[in-house]
Amino acid sequence: MRLLRMLGLDQTKGQIFVGFIVMMALVLSLMMGSLYFLLSKVQKDNAARYMDEIAVQVSGRMESLLNEINVVTLQLAMDERLQDVLTNERQGDRTVYAEIMKLRKILIDKTAYSDHIGEIELFSAHGSIYPIVDKKIEDRVGAAYVQAADDIHQAGAIVWIGRDPEDPGYLLAVRQVRLEKLEYASGGYLVIRIKPSLINFISKDVAKAEGSVMSLLDAEHNLISADKDAGFLYTAGNSRLRQDDYVTIEKTIGSANWQLQISVPKRTLTKDIYFFKDVLLWSVILSSIMFAVLSYYLSLLITSPIKRLTRVIQKGKIGSPRENPELYFNREVNQLNLKYNQMVREINHLIKSVYEKELMKSKSEIKALHSQIHPHFLFNTLDSLYWAHIVKGEQELAGTVIRLADLFRYSIKTAGADGFVSVREELEQVRRYADIMKMRWHERVEVEIQADPALANVRIPKLTIQPLVENAMIHGIEPMEHSGKIRLLVHESAEAITFNVQDNGVGISADRLKMIRERLSNRMNIEFMADGDGNVNGIGMFNVCKLIQLHYGEQYGISVDSVPGEGTSVVLSIPRSTGRGLEVDGDVNFGS
């Protein structure tokens, strides 16, 4: 405080002066930052579009070259002489030297059809035919790529490998040869060695931004080719770019599943706006100095009327606040006085404002409760399970999958803006859950539902009944060694509508029952429930209780009675004034 007094910041004049300076600095900084950001973004977007066009051109050219190799090798695979040799090999007849020399001429002639094919090797299932070496196809290209070439879905398509492990200067590809005379059975493999000229085009005859580099990666993200200046972008042992100072555009070469990367230095993209940034910086500095001088004299003009207004406000300490009818020559002070008068007139509205805020908080808690009550399952797998059971003729299991899908769909779908559903929909959810549990436990559990048909269209919060039945199932029936029964009774009395879930299970001990009742009677918030003991008849029951109390008041909710060894009764109550429909859907059996 002593320092503030020395600087004069304990006075209105000093505070207004400093406030104006800070505000102006913030405004100018924000303006400069916004302009700098927008200009940078425009520059980067333009450069990115330009580099994307280059990437499209390069990837298109690469696609064309790869397709050329694909067509040449496909013609070779269908050559009648090569087919005959591989057919004989498959039938056990080894190829003699004279035939190998004829095949060599065929293979060399085919390489002349493409400027990018360096050599074509021929392998049978037993080993190399040409060149004459003691090597199997798995040793040449690797078992994984042989398996890919043998894949029935490839149907003899070419498989692009990447760099040749025996000569990294070349690329490698493999194609399975299918034999027409043997109903397209696998006969052998063509191994294509591709010249470096295929990948050297990346750094030749292509317009590039200053400092940009191009790189080509294979399907395993291993580096195939890169500009001569790109080595420093890659760390030892992998091909991941150090992206801190570069913007990267990627294009996939679809036929080979290779990836083309074009990286542009960020400094190249932003160098054109450095000058403008300096201009903005100096503008901020000079404007701040000028504004500081003007602010000082403006603060002097404002000080006097503010002091008078302050005295009027301080009079409110000895009584109720009163409006100030005085008018000031200073527009800002008049605005301040106007706001003060409005504050005095609107004090009575503060209670309403607080109430609205509390109401919004309650709605937020309700939404949070729904997010806890709603289950999250892997719904996307159920359709596949259903059709798998249908194909196998397992109609009963297929029906169970359908019920499980309906159970998940009901839990996940939005229940309207207010989160309410009809009693009919909630009971259908209970039946679906009961059917699934019967499928799991067979004769161990029996579920009986008795509901007044007149209550079918009563609107209640979604997922308020099924969690109670689930608690009875898990904590009441499941620990028993013999079968059990659960009854759900839905009735209307003179005071309320009740949902009574009864079970003849193991019951709850006296100490545990006391703790449950205390928790249900407390003014619990969401955090309290989420941190509670999940083994105490499930968190779901406490969430449902809180949900009911948030909607209808603390006089409604859940009550629990239990006798150890005999069973438990959970009663959920809501007011009778809940909205209901005009008719009951006849397809729903409420009296079961």
Disulfide bonds with the S-S distance in Angstrom:
none
